[in-house]
Amino acid sequence: MIFFPTPYPDELLYSILARYCKRSGNINNIHNIEDLFGTRNGIVSVEMPSKLDALIENMPVNTKYTADYFIYNHTLFPFYAAFIPPKRAKNIINEMKSGDGSVSYMQSGVVASSVSLNRYFMFCPKCIKEDRQDFGEPYWHRTHQIAGIFICLKHKESLLNSTVTLRGVNRQEIVAPNMENCRVDRERIYKDELIEKMLWTAEDVETLLGNRYPFKEPEWFKSQFRIKLIEKEYARMNNFVYQKRLKEDFQGFYGEEYLELVQSSVSFNKRCWLTDLIRDDNRNTYALRYLLLARFLGMSIDDLFNKQYKITKGDNGEFVSSIDAYQRLWDEKVKELANEGLAINVIAKELQATPRTIRRALKRMGIPEFKGCNKKSNHRYRQNKNSKSFKEKRDKVRTEWLYLH
């Protein structure tokens, strides 16, 4: 290439390439692809484009741009990859630089997500007008293309569908916005209470895109959420969560209508995304849902990534321990009671947990549950409670538990 357009603020890389195609003078789309990537087999995806190393190699001499610059500032990678493990994030970056793009979508969880992505490019009418005045042409803003964003944070204006599909029939055609494909035929009117929630989400998404937060393992976020749930009395220290109360308050905070709009309704009669997000599993969860839960729990995006929440004691905030330390102590107690041959319901009663929680803990630690009858187990338990060794162990453990609380 003998020239390359200067990127505009918050512009998608797809949009930058579309502006190149407008100015290239090429008649066929295939020639634009060849200019950009040095091959005729390239496909420009919107969210996480690939072959970026090849794009940099075809740039004008002495270009200042790098693949990393485009990935973090002009693609949706910082949003889709925000809550995935560091190793997987690195793999996606490598795929965007030199791969074909398909692996990036699979490893980011976009393909497996229950959230449907936008079908058309979205635009803000005031942004279109302002961009024409400031830059002489409109462009596609990346914050407007995320599923679940319905309003422009800058102008407080509802976003509208263009006539350009994000995944078009001709995948080698790169289309820039114009007055024809971004016509305002009808405005979208939302209730004030919905607009308030939309602005919250747009603000959090902009924060996520505008900051290069460190990648964390899933356990980091689950621990962060778990501690806040305990603090707000939606959970106990033994990992028991008051699911019904949590879901009721979460739905009351956002409203069912808004949760349906962002494809994040909560189910009261079966397991749902909110349950998965706070439990110890490896299910992929759409990034926007992390933001919804964080705001509900009063956690800023900066604190969610950078501040390790601790369990504290007293009004002075004196540090006691992390929740993981408590978990280890609780596991030891479960193991001790199980080794004494106590039944599930007896262990659950002693630890103020549900039998289901105890079964999960035993399975996780590889301990077979006691299969004897409850009467026998209760009799053995009563005998054991009166022994000197049991009382000594109980006093020791109770002292440790009081210190943790």
Secondary structure, 3 states (H helix, E strand, C coil): CCCCCCCCCCECHHHHHHHHHHHHCCCCHHHHHHHHHCCCCCCCCCCCCCCHHHHHHCCCCCCCCCHHHHHHHHCCHHHHCCCCCHHHHHHHHHHHHHCCCHHHHHHCCCCCCCCCCCCEEEECHHHHHHHHHHHCCCCCEHHHHCCCCCEECCCCEECEEEEEECCCCCCCCCCCCCCCCCCCCCCCCCCHHHHHHHHHHHHHHHHHHHCCCCCCCHHHHHHHHHHHHHHCCCECCCCCECHHHHHHHHHHHHCHHHHHHCCCCCCCCCCCHHHHHHCCCCCCCCHHHHHHHHHHCCCCHHHHHHCCCCEEECCCCEEEECHHHHHHHHHHHHHHHHHCCCCHHHHHHHHCCCHHHHHHHHHHHCCCCCCCCHHHHHHHHHHHHCCHHHHHHHHHHHHHHHHHC
